[in-house]
């Protein structure tokens, strides 16, 4: 009897090798969809979208606080907002 071959991911491969589609945008700006093929981090997504951010910017993934090293999954939404000042004194 012939052995059946298992179809799917090769052994030892990581989930990170699959492409991931995410949306990236700055508050009040254009939202872009980018495909990440290797590194699935916020920093890689922002770089793929041609966006820069600094320490005073607030970065969120699906509404939750995130950092440049936060890992992304398919269909995540990355939002960058600048430092917001003002209010009632």
Secondary structure as UniProt FT lines:
FT   TURN            11..12
FT   HELIX           15..17
FT   STRAND          20..26
FT   TURN            27..28
FT   STRAND          31..36
FT   HELIX           42..48
FT   TURN            49..50
FT   TURN            55..56
FT   STRAND          58..61
FT   TURN            62..63
FT   STRAND          64..65
FT   TURN            68..69
FT   TURN            74..75
FT   STRAND          77..81
//
